[in-house]
Amino acid sequence: MTFESLGLIPELLQAVAARQYQTPTAVQAAAIPAVLTGEDVMALAQTGSGKTAAFALPLLQRMQQRMQQAVEEGNKARKVSVLVLVPTRELSGQVGQTIEALAAHLPTKLKVAVIHGGAAINPQMMHLRGGADIVISTPGRLLDLLDNNALSLKDVATLVLDEADRLLDLGFADEIKRILEQLPAKRQNLFFSATFSPAVKKLALALLHEPRRIAIADLAENLPDIAQRTIAVDGDKRTRLLVHLIKDQQWERVLVFVATKYASDTVSNKLKKAGIKAEAFNGDASQGARQHMLTDFKANRIQVLVATDLAARGIDIAGLPAVINYDLPRSADDYLHRIGRTGRAGASGTAISFIVAEHEMHFRLIEKRQDKRVPRETIAGFEPAAITTDKAEPEATLDAPTGGIKGKRKSKKDKLREQAAKNGQPG
C-alpha cells in the first residue's frame, strides 16, 4: 500500500514525502479512500496512529478541486468549507500546523484559521475577516465567534470531530449541539476517536449517515513501538529517582506526567535545582507561554516538561524518546493517551510508570484494560522501604492483592480494635 495507490494528487504526495511519511498507517489506508468519495466515516484508532493526516489529506484534495472550480466560475469569496472541532487549545494548534504543512504544495492557497479560548478574541475576529477555507476550533470559542457574527457555518461541506471522546469528557456536548444547529443538514461527517464510550457511540449514531466504520485492531503491526516499564518506588523517592533516570539514560527530552498543577510546579522546580532544564506545563500558564514551552521543548532548549494531562492529547513531538508517569493517570484511557506521546510516526519510545505501593491495584486495572502485564522493577538505591527493610517478603510486597503489606506500625483501625477488646466490647 502506498499513498499514491490511495488516489492522492501529486501535490499532496509531495507534501507526504516532505513530512517523511513512508507508507500509510492502517487508519489512513482505510479512511482516505472513503473521505475522497464523500462518505461519512466513523473511525476508532489508537493515539499516534496518524488520524489527522487520515482526514486532512483527502479533505485538502476535495477542497482543491472545489476551489479550482470556483475560480473558473469567477467566485473568489472564501467560505468555511471544512470545520474541525477539537477538545483542547494544544490540539487545535497541532491540527492546524499539520494541515498547513500538507497544503503547502497545493496550487491554490488555502486559508486555515486556528481559533481557541485562552487568547484574545479580537485578533481571531480580525483574522477571520475575508473568510476562511478551513476552521479548526474548540467548541466554546467557536460559539463566541458565531455570537459575534465573525463567521458563518452555512457553507460547511464537511464536519470533523477529532478526539470525539475527549470532547465529551470535557463536557462539550451542549456546545456541540448548538454548533450542529448552525450547520447545513446536508454535509459530510467524519468522526475520529481513540475510544468509544456509550456517550460517544450515541453521538456518532445521531450524527453520521450510513458511515464507513473503521476500527483499527490493536494488532502488533498497528500498535506504536512503545516499551512499557514500571518501577516500584516510595512516593518520597520519586523525584530523586526521576533525576537519576534522566541523567543515567541521557535523554535529550522527556515528558513527565503528574496529577496536579501544584505537582507540576513542585517537581519542575526540584529538577531545576538538580541542574536539569525543566518547565511546568499546566493550565495556569497562558496559551502563549505554553506554546513557547512546546517550541523550546521541540528544539531541545528544554529537557523536561512536567505536565498535567493537558499534554496527554494533541501534543505531537517528533522523536520524543520517553514518557514518565510520575503520578498514575485516573483512567486506562488517559494512560494510553499519555504514553502515546512517544513512539509516534513509526519511531520507538519508552514509557515508564512509577508505582507507589498504595497505587498498585489501580495500575492492575490499567494493565487489565490493555490486556498486558508490565513486570515491576526496582532500581538500586531507590527500592521501596517494604523491600529494603523486609528482605524475606519482597515478592509479596509487590504482588499482594491489597497493593502492599502493612508495616509494623499499627493502623488506626487496629488500635480501635485493641481498645474495644480491652473495654470488653465486640470488635
Buried (B, 14 or more C-beta within 10 A) or exposed (E): EEBEEBEBBEBBBBBBEEBEBEEBBBBBBBBBBBBBEEBBBBBBBBBBBBBBBBBBBBBBBBBBEBBEEBEEEEEEEBBBBBBBBBBBBBBBBBBBBBBBBBBBBBEBEBBBBBBBBBBEBEEBBEBBEEBBBBBBBBBEBBBBBBEEEBBEBEBBBBBBBBBBBBBBBBEBEEBBEEBBEBBEEEBBBBBBBBBBBEEBEEBBEEBBEEBBBBEBEEEEEBBBBBBBBBBBBBEEBBBBBBBBBBEEEEBEBBBBBBBEBEBBBBBBEBBBEBEBBBBBBBEEBEBEEBBBBBEBBBEEEBBBBBBBBBBBBBBBBEEBBBBBBBBBBEBBBBBBBBBBBBBBBBBEBBBBBBBBBEBBEBBBEBBEEBEEEBEBEBBEEBBBBBBEEBEEEBEEBBEBEEBBEEEEEEEEEEEEBEEEEEEEEEE
